[in-house]
Amino acid sequence: MNQAAFTMQRHNPDVLTCIANLSNDEVFTPPEFANKILDALAQSWASSNGGENIWSNKEVTFLDPCTKSGVFLREIVKRLNDGLVKEVPDLTERINHILTKQVFGIGVTELTSLLARRSVYCSKYANGIHSIARTFTNDHGNIWFERTEHKWVGPKCEFCSVRKETFNRGSDLETYAYEFIHSSNIKARMTDLFGDTVKFDVVIGNPPYQMKGGAGGSSDSSIYHLFVEQAIKLEPKFLAMVTPSRWLVGGRGLDNFRKEMLSSKKLLRLVDYPVSSEVFPGVEVKGGICFFLWSDTHSGLCEVTVIRGGSEKSDTRQLDEFDVFVRDPLAVSILHKVVLDGHLGMDLLVSNREPFKLESNFDGIRKVPKSGDIGIEYIRGGKRLAGFVPRSLITKNAHLIDSWKVLVPKAGSDGGQKIPDSVLGKPLISKPPSVCTGSYLAIPTDRKIAAESIQSYYCTKFFRFLVSHRKITQDAFSHMYSWVPQQSWDQVWTDKELYKKYKLTKDEIAFIESMIRPMELDNE
C-alpha cells in the first residue's frame, strides 16, 4: 500500500517530459499533449453516455497498441485512481484492479516496452518486487512485447509492405515488424495476448509514422494508417490516435485511407497542428501533426480545430466536401467560389515528375555545347544552373523540346510551417529548344506571350493559395495544381484582377494576403 501511495503522488519534474525521441518515426508523446487528448476523450465519452465520468467507471478498458514511453497508460491510471476512490476505497486494491483489468498495451520495441512498464508499473517487470501491481504472474503483465517477424511474400511483407532486402536481418537487430499490424485477425490475436474476456472500449496511441527505406531505396513508407485500420477492426467505442497531418491531404498510398476516414462520418473531433514543433518540441514532421477522436456511434459533422502559434480556429463541418481536408473554414468559402464551378485545372497543363525522364541528379550535362545539343535547366546544391545535352538523349516528351516552357521547381516550402508562406519556388521561362531535369516540372505552351502570362499567374498569391491547400509537404506535383483554374493566356495576371473575377470578399482577400508571401521575379 505504501508503494502504491508513493507512486501515485505527483512529482515534478516529470521524467517523461525529458526523454529525447529515438527518431522522427517513433515520436514520444509529451504528457501535456497526452492529457489534452484524454480531456477530449472524457468530454466525448460524457456526451455519449449521459454525462458519465469515464474515469469513474471500473469496467472501461483501454488499449495502447503502440506504446513507447507509456505516457497514455500512465495518465489513464492516474485519472482512474482519482475517479474510482468511492467505488474502490482501498488504494492497493484500486491500483491492482486498474492495472490488471483496465489498462493494456503493446510495446513497439523491446526497449520501449521496458520503458512503458517502468512508467506504469514502476518496474520493468510487472511481477517484480517494486511493481505496484500485485497479481501478475509474468514479466510483461498487460504491456506485451515479443519479437515479431515480417511475413515475406515475394519481395515485400504481406502486412506492412516493407521490402525484404531492407528488413530481413539478424536476430540482434529490431525487425520493426510491429505486432499490432502484423496479424490478419486482430481480434483473435488480442485474445491470444490478453484473454478472451477483454473487449477494448477505448483504443488510444501515437503509432510509428513510417519505415525508413520501407518503400525501397531511399523512399520511406507510411505505416501509421495501418494502426488506425487495425484499431477500427477491434470495434472500440472510441478511438484516439496521434498521426502526421499529411494523410488529410496527400501521402504515398494514403488515398483510400483518407477517403474512408473523411467519408465515414465517425470522426467526432479533429485537432490539427500545422507546425509539428508546437506539439513535439525539437521534432519536425512535414505537414504537421493531428489527433482525432473516432466514435463507433457517431454519424455526422466533425468538430475541427486548427492550432497555430497559440491561435485556435474551430468550426463544425462535413469532412468529405472535397477530396482532401481543408484546414481553414475561410478557405472553404473561397474554394466554393473558385473550385466548384467546373473549371479545367492547371494540373492538366503541368507535367508529371521528371518531364523529360532526367532525374534531379542527372550528371550528363555539358557546360559547352556540341553540335546537335539543346539547352537544359537544372538545380544543383540549391542553385539554378543551365547547360547542354544532346537532343538525341531525350526519349520522353521529345515533342516538347521546341515548345516554350514555364519551368516550376518541384520543391517548394515545407507545407505551411511558416506563415506567410511562399508555397512554391520561383518559375522561369525556358525558350526552345530546351529541356529540364526532374528538379523542375514543365508547363509547355506554343507562344512566348502565353509563357509570360502563365508565369505571371503562377506568381500571384491567388494561384499559390489554391495550391497550398493540396500541398502539405515540400514537393509539389501536378495533381496539387488541380484547384487552380486555367485562364486565357493573353495577358499579365494580377491578384487584383483575380480577386475581382471570382468575387472574393474583403475578408477572403485579407486572408489570402495574410497567408501567402509576395513572389518577385529576378533575373535568374
URDA-V54479 format. One line per field, one symbol per residue. ss: DSSP state (H for helix, E for strand, C for the rest). psi: psi as a letter, one per 20 degrees, with the letter a starting at -180 (. if undefined). burial: b if it has 16 or more other ideal C-beta (glycine too) atoms within 10 Angstrom, else e. A space follows every 10 residues. Layout:
ss: ???
psi: ???
burial: ???
This chain:
ss: CHHHHHHHCC CCCCHHHCCC CCCCCCCCCC HHHHHHHHHH HHHHHHHHCC CCCHHHCCCC CEEEEEECCC HHHHHHHHHH HHHCCCCCCC HHHHHHHHHH HHEEEEECCH HHHHHHHHHH HCCCCCCCCC CCCCCCCCCC CCEECCCCCC CEECCEECCC CCEHHHHCCC CCCCCCCCHH HCCCCHHHHH HHHHCCCCCC CEEEECCCCE EEEEEECCEE EECHHHHHHH HHHCCCCEEE EEEEHHHHCC CCCCHHHHHH HHHCCCEEEE EEECCHHHCC CCCCCCCCEE EEEEECCCCC CEEEEEEECC EEEEEEECCC CCCCCCCCHH HHHHHHHHCC CCCCEHHHCE CCCCCCCCCC CCCCCECCCC CCEEEEEEEE CCEEEEEEEE HHHCCCCHHH CCCEEEEEEC ECCCCCCCCC ECCCCCCEEE CCCEEECCCE EEEEECCHHH HHHHHHHHHC HHHHHHHHCC CCCCECCHHH HCCCECCCCC CCCCHHHHHH HCCCCHHHHH HHHHHECCCC CCCC
psi: ghgggghiqp qpqphiiipq qhrihnpqpq hgghhgghgh ghghgghilk jqohijojip qppojlqfij gggghggggh hghjghgnhp gghgghgghh ihpqrpqhrg ghhggghhhg ikqiphjrhi piqijqjrhi cjnqpqpqqq opocirphgi jqphhhjnar iiqqhknpgh jlpinhghhh gggiqiippp hppqrnrqgr opjhjqcipq ppihhhgggg ghhilrhqpp qprqihhhgc ppjjgggggg ghihjiogqp opohohiign pjpoopiaqr qqpppiiqnb rpopppppki pppqrprphk hrirppgphh hghghhhghk jkrprihihp rrqmhkkorh jpjlpqhpqr pjqrqpprpp kiqprqbqqp hihoipkhii gjqqpoppph pbrllkhppq qhgqrprqpo qqprarajiq qpnqriqghh ghggghghiq hgghghhhii oiagqorhii jhioqqaplj rpqqhghhgg hjlqrggggh gghhhpqqop qak.
burial: eebbeebbee eeeeebeeee eeebbbbbbb bebbbebbeb bbebbeebee eeebbebeeb bbbbbbbbbb bbbbbbbbbb bebbeeebee bbebbbbbbb ebbbbbbbbe ebbbbbbbbb bbbbbbbeee bbbbebeebb bbbbbeebeb eeeeebbebb bbbeebbeee eeeebbbbbb bbbeebeebb eebbeeeeeb bbbbbbbbbb bbbbbeeeeb bbbbbbbbeb bbebebbbbb bbbbbbbbbb beebeebbee bbeeebbbbb bbbbbbeebb eeeebbbbbb bbbbbeebee ebbbebbbee eeeeeeeebb ebebbbbbeb bbebbeebbe eeeebbbebb beebbbbbeb ebeeeeeeee eebbbbbbbe eeebeebbbe eebbeebeeb bebbbbbbbb bbbbbbbeee bebbbbbbbb ebebbbbbbb bbbbbeeeeb bbbbbbbbbb bbbbbbbbbb bbbeebbbeb bbbbbebebe eebebeebbe eeebeeebbe bbbebbeebe eeee
